[in-house]
Amino acid sequence: MTLNATIAKVTDRIERRSATRRATYLDRMAQAAEEGPRRAHLTCGNQAHAYAAMGTDKDALAVSRAPNIGIVSAYNDMLSAHQPFEKYPDIIRAAARSQGATAQVAGGVPAMCDGVTQGQVGMELSLFSRDVIALATGVALSHNTYDSAIYLGVCDKIVPGLVIAAATFGYIPGIFLPAGPMTSGLPNDEKSKVRQQFANGEVGRDALMKAEMESYHGPGTCTFYGTANSNQMLMEFMGLHLPGASFVNPNTPLREALTVAGAERALEITALGNDYRPVSDILDAKAFVNGIVGLMATGGSTNLVLHLPAMARAAGIDLELEDFDEISSVTPLMAKVYPNGLADVNHFHAAGGLGYMIGDLLDVGLLHDDVKTVAGDGLTLYTQEPTLVDGRVHYGPGAGKSLNDKILRPSADPFLPTGGLKQLHGNLGHGMMKASAVAPERHIIEAPARVFQNQDAVKAAFKAGEFKTDTVIVVRFQGPSSNGMPELHSLTPMLAVLQDRGLKVALVTDGRMSGASGKVPSAIHVCPEAALGGPLARVRDGDIIRLDAVAGSISCLAPDFEGRTPATADLSDNGHGVGRELFEVFRRNVGLASNGAAVVV
């Protein structure tokens, strides 16, 4: 199938825009690769320190030329998606030994749960944790003793941080091994209903707690299609997972077999063998375009619009918001997974999942097939489905069709003709909106503004019954320089209540929403942020704001808007408490949200 003309044009534009940066990056990776396996350059004393605790693996490490895998793990048992990683190092070590090779835990990286910090002060560290993860991974791999790396991470900022580091150490082959989603619990729409009932005062905290615990009930990722599961999709579309690895449940025989297969593949693709596949060769412009197509076709997380530019930059590639917008314009929305629909990711996987979707998108020319992946050459490999044969992974044909057209449809008969994310421009700056979960009749909202400096003030106004008419709620001074750009997802239930009462409501903010951004129209990541004198700082109560996801615009209609002096805010309280003191250097040096809100790249 001939490549879609828009996909070809955007890819070419990215490659031309990135030519100098990418060439410099590849030269550096080639120079590092030419130095040969990392351990060859360590002194005997260096090596003795590295192998001192390795027991029976010492001889293999010190004498043989067998590969050594470095494991970078985001394990903790507070984060349900990462709890299964506790056993992965032992599985990987055993798989390596069976091949005459070795594996070591190179280091751990932090992994915070946005579900725990949602609406809390700790959320102000969340976005910056991506950069901390990249830095921590850099420390882990700096020991220079690894021939390939396995990255264990799933959730929001963890995978992007690991990818930034993997690209920085791009001469080392690397594979991402997921943990999979938890089994299905209380349906997401029922959980959402209870949340709204609680926000409306109709049920008590006991009912809310019961619903939440029945929804988030075991090991694995949350089953809605938020940032964590969008990350897993992305790793498959970009060729950093084994095919079909994303949505196999934890603690199942197939999940363990995929972990073994991933360890074995990590040994096969080192520079010591005949199939050297460094990360730098996999993460090219075509891989990132494929990832964006996957994001649009699945209706994925708004957070990836922040993460992908930062990830790409680490690989010498410059992504712009216009790339997302143009790719969205030709990519059909093929999936309806909560919050875009009632199904969860387990239902999506059972309906044909990523393998079917990738095959269909390849057939209509919306994906690049001529890419390198950890599994081999060509994205067509990712249309295959893993099964167990005698305890080992066997790949065969996937579903080849959707098994439930209420969840997953072919590109020829999609849920929507275009992707789930929409870029917004206007005199309020530029931002974006997840339109896939918003009813079409709410894609245009024009109403008076109510301006707030933080989300707690919005909650107080809601509890006081102050929202009685159509309102565009503006929450400003929530950008990365202000307070680390927290998600404002805890506002969703009360905004949904107002909408269900028949009001036209929208949210406009320089902060983030969640990967679970729902049915209320929300213009997010508005840039430049208010703390930098951006246009949101000039909005006043009562100004008419127009949010138009059809035309892709966001504007204040006040006639004197351009001439106003920007408001300022006292942000001194944002600099201390719950570790915020430690992140002052991040707030001072962070880039614009439109460029990924990055610190380290």
C-alpha positions in Angstrom: 0.0 0.0 0.0 1.3 3.5 -0.9 2.1 5.6 2.1 -0.6 8.3 2.8 0.5 11.6 1.3 0.0 13.5 4.6 2.0 11.0 6.6 4.7 11.1 4.0 4.7 14.9 4.0 4.8 15.2 7.8 7.6 12.6 8.0 9.7 14.4 5.4 9.1 17.7 7.2 10.3 16.2 10.5 13.4 14.7 8.9 14.3 18.0 7.2 13.7 20.0 10.4 15.8 17.6 12.4 18.6 17.0 9.9 21.4 18.7 11.8 20.4 17.5 15.2 19.8 14.0 14.1 23.1 13.8 12.2 25.0 15.0 15.3 23.2 12.4 17.4 23.9 9.5 15.0 27.5 10.5 14.8 27.9 10.4 18.5 26.1 7.0 18.7 28.3 5.5 16.0 31.4 6.7 17.7 30.3 5.1 21.0 29.4 1.9 19.2 32.8 1.7 17.5 34.4 1.5 20.9 33.0 -2.0 21.2 31.3 -3.8 24.2 31.3 -1.6 27.2 33.1 -4.0 29.6 36.1 -4.2 27.3 37.2 -0.8 28.5 37.0 -1.4 32.3 40.1 -2.0 34.3 40.4 -5.2 36.3 39.7 -3.1 39.4 36.6 -1.6 37.8 35.3 -5.1 36.8 36.0 -6.6 40.2 33.7 -4.0 41.8 31.0 -4.6 39.2 31.1 -8.4 39.7 31.8 -8.8 43.4 28.3 -9.9 44.4 27.5 -11.9 41.3 28.3 -15.4 42.7 28.3 -18.1 40.0 28.0 -15.5 37.3 31.4 -14.1 38.0 33.3 -16.2 35.5 30.9 -15.5 32.7 31.2 -11.8 33.4 35.0 -11.6 33.8 36.2 -14.2 31.3 33.6 -15.0 28.6 32.4 -12.8 25.8 28.8 -13.6 26.5 26.4 -10.6 26.7 25.5 -8.9 30.0 22.1 -7.3 30.3 21.5 -4.2 32.4 18.1 -4.1 34.0 16.7 -0.7 34.9 13.6 -1.2 37.0 10.8 1.2 38.2 9.6 -1.5 40.6 7.7 -0.5 43.7 4.7 -2.2 45.4 2.7 0.9 45.9 2.1 1.3 42.2 -0.1 -1.6 41.0 1.2 -1.5 37.5 4.8 -1.9 38.7 4.3 -4.4 41.5 4.7 -7.4 39.2 8.2 -6.2 38.3 9.4 -7.5 41.7 10.0 -10.9 40.2 11.2 -9.8 36.8 15.0 -9.6 37.6 15.0 -13.3 38.7 13.2 -14.3 35.6 15.6 -12.3 33.4 18.7 -13.6 35.1 17.5 -17.2 34.7 16.7 -16.6 31.0 20.2 -15.1 30.5 22.0 -18.0 32.3 20.1 -20.5 30.2 21.8 -18.9 27.2 25.3 -18.7 28.8 24.9 -15.0 29.5 24.3 -12.7 32.5 22.0 -10.0 33.7 22.4 -7.5 36.5 20.0 -4.9 38.0 21.8 -1.7 36.9 19.6 0.6 39.0 16.2 1.6 40.1 14.2 4.7 39.1 11.4 6.4 41.0 7.8 5.7 39.9 5.1 7.8 41.4 1.4 7.1 40.9 -0.7 10.0 39.6 -3.7 8.3 40.9 -2.4 8.7 44.5 -1.3 12.3 44.1 -4.3 13.4 42.0 -5.5 16.7 43.5 -2.7 16.6 46.1 0.5 18.7 46.4 2.6 15.7 45.4 1.2 16.0 41.9 3.4 19.1 41.4 6.4 16.8 41.2 4.8 14.4 38.7 5.9 15.9 35.4 9.4 16.6 36.6 9.7 13.0 37.7 10.1 12.1 34.0 13.4 14.0 34.0 14.4 12.5 37.3 13.8 9.1 35.8 15.9 9.9 32.8 18.7 11.1 35.1 18.5 8.1 37.3 18.6 5.8 34.3 21.7 7.6 33.1 23.4 7.0 36.5 22.5 3.3 36.3 23.9 2.8 32.8 27.0 5.0 33.4 28.8 2.0 34.9 29.5 1.0 31.3 29.2 -2.8 31.9 26.2 -3.6 29.8 25.8 -4.9 26.2 22.1 -4.4 26.2 19.4 -3.0 28.5 16.0 -4.1 29.6 13.7 -1.3 30.8 10.9 -2.1 33.3 8.3 0.6 33.4 4.7 1.2 32.5 3.0 4.3 33.9 2.7 8.0 33.2 6.1 9.6 33.3 8.1 6.5 33.8 8.1 5.2 30.2 8.9 8.6 28.7 11.7 9.1 31.2 13.1 5.7 30.4 12.8 6.3 26.6 14.7 9.6 27.0 17.5 7.8 28.7 17.4 4.8 26.3 17.8 7.3 23.4 20.7 9.0 25.2 22.4 5.7 25.5 21.2 4.8 22.0 24.3 2.8 21.1 23.1 0.2 23.6 20.3 -2.1 22.4 17.2 -1.9 24.6 13.9 -3.7 25.1 10.9 -2.5 27.1 9.1 -5.2 29.1 5.6 -4.3 30.4 3.7 -5.8 33.3 0.2 -5.7 31.7 -3.2 -4.5 32.8 -5.0 -5.7 35.9 -8.0 -7.9 35.2 -11.3 -6.1 34.7 -13.1 -4.9 37.9 -16.0 -2.5 38.4 -16.8 -1.1 35.0 -15.4 2.4 34.5 -18.7 4.0 33.7 -20.1 2.7 37.0 -17.1 4.1 38.9 -17.5 7.4 37.1 -21.2 7.5 38.0 -20.4 7.0 41.7 -17.7 9.7 41.6 -20.3 12.2 40.2 -22.8 11.1 42.8 -20.3 11.8 45.5 -19.4 15.2 44.0 -23.1 16.0 43.9 -23.6 14.9 47.6 -25.9 12.0 46.6 -23.7 9.2 48.2 -21.2 9.2 51.0 -17.5 8.4 51.2 -18.2 4.8 52.0 -19.9 4.2 48.7 -17.1 6.1 46.9 -14.4 4.1 48.6 -16.2 0.8 47.8 -16.4 1.8 44.1 -12.8 2.9 43.9 -11.5 -0.3 45.5 -13.6 -2.5 43.2 -12.2 -0.7 40.2 -8.5 -0.6 41.3 -8.4 -4.1 42.7 -5.2 -5.9 41.8 -1.7 -5.9 40.2 -1.4 -4.3 36.8 -2.2 -1.0 35.1 -5.5 0.7 35.6 -7.8 -0.7 32.9 -9.0 2.6 31.5 -7.2 4.0 28.5 -5.1 6.7 30.2 -1.4 7.6 30.0 -0.1 4.2 31.3 -1.9 2.2 28.7 -1.2 4.8 26.0 2.5 4.3 26.8 2.2 0.6 26.2 0.5 1.2 22.9 3.3 3.6 22.0 6.1 1.1 22.8 4.4 -1.4 20.4 3.8 1.1 17.6 7.4 2.3 17.9 8.9 -1.2 18.0 10.4 -1.2 21.5 8.1 -4.0 22.8 7.9 -7.5 21.6 4.8 -7.8 19.4 1.6 -8.3 21.3 3.2 -7.7 24.7 1.3 -4.7 25.9 -2.0 -6.0 27.2 -1.3 -9.5 28.6 -2.4 -9.6 32.2 0.2 -9.9 35.0 1.1 -13.2 36.7 -0.1 -15.4 33.8 2.0 -18.0 32.0 2.0 -16.0 28.8 3.1 -12.8 30.6 6.1 -14.7 32.1 6.9 -16.3 28.8 7.0 -12.9 27.1 9.4 -11.7 29.8 11.7 -14.7 29.1 11.4 -14.1 25.3 12.3 -10.4 25.9 15.4 -11.3 27.8 16.5 -13.7 25.1 15.9 -11.2 22.4 17.9 -8.6 24.4 20.9 -11.0 24.2 20.4 -11.6 20.4 20.6 -7.9 19.4 23.8 -6.9 21.1 27.0 -5.9 19.2 28.4 -9.3 20.2 26.1 -11.1 17.8 25.0 -10.8 14.2 21.8 -8.7 14.7 23.0 -5.6 16.4 19.9 -3.3 16.9 20.8 -0.2 18.9 18.0 2.0 20.2 19.4 4.9 18.1 18.5 3.0 14.9 15.0 2.1 16.1 14.0 5.6 17.3 14.0 7.5 14.0 11.5 9.9 12.6 9.3 7.1 11.1 9.0 5.4 14.5 7.8 8.6 16.1 5.3 9.2 13.3 4.0 5.7 13.8 3.7 6.4 17.5 1.6 9.6 16.8 -0.6 7.6 14.4 -1.2 5.1 17.2 -2.0 7.8 19.6 -4.6 9.3 17.3 -6.1 6.0 16.2 -6.6 4.8 19.8 -7.8 8.2 21.2 -4.8 8.2 23.6 -3.6 10.3 26.4 -3.1 14.1 26.2 0.0 13.6 28.2 1.8 12.0 25.3 1.6 15.4 23.5 4.0 16.6 26.2 6.1 13.4 26.3 6.7 12.6 22.7 8.5 15.9 21.8 10.8 15.4 24.8 11.5 11.7 23.9 12.1 12.6 20.2 14.5 15.4 21.1 16.7 12.9 23.0 17.0 10.9 19.8 17.9 14.0 17.7 14.4 14.6 16.3 12.3 17.8 16.6 8.5 17.3 16.8 6.1 20.2 16.7 2.4 20.5 17.6 1.6 20.9 13.9 2.9 17.4 13.3 0.4 16.0 15.8 -2.4 18.1 14.2 -1.8 17.1 10.6 -1.4 13.4 11.5 -4.7 13.6 13.5 -6.4 15.1 10.5 -5.9 11.9 8.4 -5.9 9.2 11.1 -9.3 7.7 11.9 -10.4 7.0 15.5 -10.7 3.2 15.5 -11.1 2.4 19.2 -13.6 3.3 21.9 -12.0 2.5 25.3 -13.0 4.4 28.5 -13.1 7.4 28.8 -13.9 7.4 25.1 -16.3 4.5 25.5 -17.5 1.9 28.0 -14.9 -0.9 27.3 -11.6 -1.3 29.1 -8.2 -2.3 27.7 -8.9 -6.0 28.3 -12.0 -5.8 26.2 -10.0 -3.9 23.5 -7.2 -6.5 23.5 -9.8 -9.3 23.3 -11.5 -7.6 20.3 -8.3 -7.8 18.3 -6.2 -5.1 20.0 -3.1 -3.5 18.7 -2.2 -6.3 16.3 -5.4 -5.8 14.3 -5.1 -2.1 14.5 -1.5 -2.0 13.2 -2.4 -4.4 10.4 -5.3 -2.3 9.3 -3.4 1.0 9.4 -0.5 -0.6 7.5 -3.0 -1.7 4.8 -4.3 1.8 4.3 -0.8 3.4 4.2 -1.1 5.3 7.5 2.0 3.6 9.1 5.6 3.2 8.0 6.4 -0.5 7.6 10.0 0.1 6.7 11.3 0.5 10.2 13.6 -1.3 12.5 12.2 -2.8 15.7 13.5 -4.9 18.6 11.8 -7.9 17.0 13.2 -7.5 13.5 12.7 -5.4 10.4 9.2 -4.1 9.5 6.2 -3.1 11.6 4.3 -6.0 10.0 5.8 -8.2 12.7 3.5 -6.4 15.1 0.4 -7.8 13.4 1.3 -11.2 14.9 -0.2 -12.6 18.1 1.8 -14.4 20.8 0.5 -17.7 22.2 2.0 -20.3 24.4 3.4 -23.5 22.8 5.1 -25.9 25.2 5.7 -23.0 27.6 7.4 -20.7 25.2 6.1 -17.8 23.1 5.0 -18.7 19.6 3.9 -16.1 17.1 1.1 -16.7 14.6 -1.5 -14.7 12.7 -3.6 -12.3 14.7 -7.3 -11.9 14.6 -7.3 -10.2 11.2 -10.6 -8.5 12.0 -12.4 -6.8 14.8 -14.2 -9.2 17.1 -16.4 -6.4 18.6 -17.2 -3.4 16.4 -18.5 -1.5 19.5 -14.9 -1.3 20.7 -12.7 -1.6 17.7 -13.5 -0.8 14.1 -11.7 -0.9 10.8 -10.2 2.4 9.4 -12.8 2.2 6.6 -15.7 2.4 9.2 -14.2 4.3 12.2 -15.9 5.9 15.2 -14.6 9.3 13.9 -12.9 10.2 10.7 -10.0 12.0 12.4 -7.9 11.3 15.5 -8.7 12.1 19.1 -6.5 15.2 19.7 -7.0 18.7 18.4 -4.5 21.5 18.4 -5.9 25.0 19.4 -4.6 28.4 18.4 -5.8 31.9 19.1 -5.2 35.1 21.1 -5.1 32.9 24.3 -2.1 31.1 23.0 -1.9 27.6 21.8 -2.9 24.4 23.5 -4.8 21.2 22.7 -7.9 19.3 23.5 -8.8 15.6 23.6 -11.9 15.7 21.5 -12.5 12.0 21.1 -14.3 11.7 24.5 -16.4 14.9 24.0 -19.8 14.8 22.4 -19.7 16.7 19.0 -22.4 19.2 20.2 -19.9 20.3 22.9 -16.9 20.8 20.5 -17.8 24.6 20.4 -18.3 26.4 23.7 -18.8 30.2 24.1 -19.5 31.5 27.5 -18.3 33.9 30.2 -15.1 33.2 32.0 -14.6 32.5 35.7 -11.0 32.8 36.6 -9.2 30.9 39.3 -5.5 30.7 40.4 -5.7 27.0 41.6 -8.0 24.0 41.5 -8.9 24.2 45.2 -10.6 27.5 44.6 -12.7 25.8 41.8 -13.7 23.1 44.2 -14.7 25.6 46.9 -16.8 27.6 44.3 -18.6 24.4 43.2 -19.4 23.4 46.8 -20.7 26.9 47.4 -23.1 26.5 44.5 -21.6 29.4 42.5 -21.9 27.8 39.1 -25.4 28.5 37.9 -24.9 29.5 34.3 -22.8 28.6 31.3 -19.2 29.0 32.3 -15.7 28.6 30.9 -13.6 27.9 34.0 -10.0 29.3 33.6 -7.5 27.8 35.9 -4.2 29.6 35.4 -0.7 29.6 37.0 -0.6 25.8 36.6 2.2 25.6 34.0 5.6 23.9 34.5 7.3 27.1 35.7 4.5 27.9 38.2 4.1 24.7 40.0 5.3 21.8 37.9 2.2 21.6 35.7 0.0 19.2 37.8 -2.9 17.3 36.3 -6.3 18.8 37.2 -8.2 15.5 36.8 -9.8 15.8 40.2 -11.9 18.6 38.7 -13.5 16.2 36.2 -16.4 14.9 38.4 -17.7 18.3 39.4 -17.4 19.7 35.9 -19.3 16.6 34.6 -22.0 17.3 37.2 -22.4 20.9 35.9 -22.5 19.6 32.3 -25.1 17.0 33.3 -27.2 19.8 34.8 -27.6 21.2 31.3 -24.9 23.9 31.6 -22.4 24.6 28.8 -19.0 24.3 30.6 -15.4 24.1 29.5 -12.0 24.2 31.2 -9.1 26.3 29.9 -5.8 25.9 31.7 -2.0 26.1 31.3 -1.9 22.9 33.4 -2.6 19.3 32.4 -5.6 17.1 32.6 -5.2 13.3 32.8 -4.8 10.6 30.3 -8.3 9.9 31.5 -9.6 13.3 30.3 -13.3 12.8 29.9 -16.4 14.3 28.4 -16.0 17.9 29.4 -14.3 20.0 26.7 -10.9 21.1 28.1 -8.3 23.3 26.5 -5.1 22.2 28.2 -1.3 22.9 28.0 -2.1 26.5 27.0 1.2 28.1 26.2 2.9 30.5 27.0 1.8 29.9 30.5 0.4 32.6 32.7 3.5 32.8 35.0 5.6 33.8 31.9 3.1 36.6 31.1 1.1 34.4 28.7 -2.3 35.5 27.5 -4.2 33.6 30.2 -2.8 36.1 32.6 -4.9 38.8 30.9 -8.3 37.0 31.2 -10.8 38.5 33.6 -14.1 37.3 35.1 -16.9 37.8 32.7 -14.8 37.8 29.5 -16.4 35.8 26.7 -14.2 32.8 25.9 -14.7 30.8 22.7 -13.3 27.3 22.6 -13.8 25.8 19.1 -12.4 22.3 18.5 -13.9 22.3 15.0 -11.9 25.2 13.8 -9.0 24.6 16.3 -9.2 27.9 18.0 -9.3 29.3 21.5 -9.9 33.0 22.0 -11.0 35.8 24.4 -13.5 38.0 22.7 -13.1 41.0 25.0 -12.3 44.1 22.8 -9.6 45.4 25.1 -7.9 42.0 25.7 -4.6 42.6 23.9 -3.9 45.9 25.7 -4.3 44.6 29.3 -1.6 44.3 31.8 -1.0 40.6 32.7 -2.1 39.6 36.2 0.6 38.1 38.5 0.3 35.6 41.3 2.1 34.9 44.5 3.7 31.5 43.8 5.9 31.4 46.8 3.9 28.6 48.5 4.6 26.4 45.5 8.3 26.1 46.4 8.1 24.1 49.6 6.4 21.1 51.2 6.2 17.5 50.1 9.6 17.8 48.4 8.9 20.8 46.3 12.0 22.5 47.6 14.1 20.0 45.7 12.6 20.9 42.4 13.2 24.6 42.3 16.0 24.2 39.7 13.5 22.3 37.5 10.9 25.1 37.7 13.5 27.7 36.8 14.9 25.8 33.8 11.9 23.9 32.3 11.1 24.5 28.7 7.7 25.4 27.2 4.9 22.9 27.2 4.7 23.1 23.5 8.2 21.7 23.3 7.6 19.0 25.9 8.1 20.9 29.1 11.5 19.3 29.4 14.4 20.0 31.6 17.1 17.5 30.6 16.8 17.5 26.8 
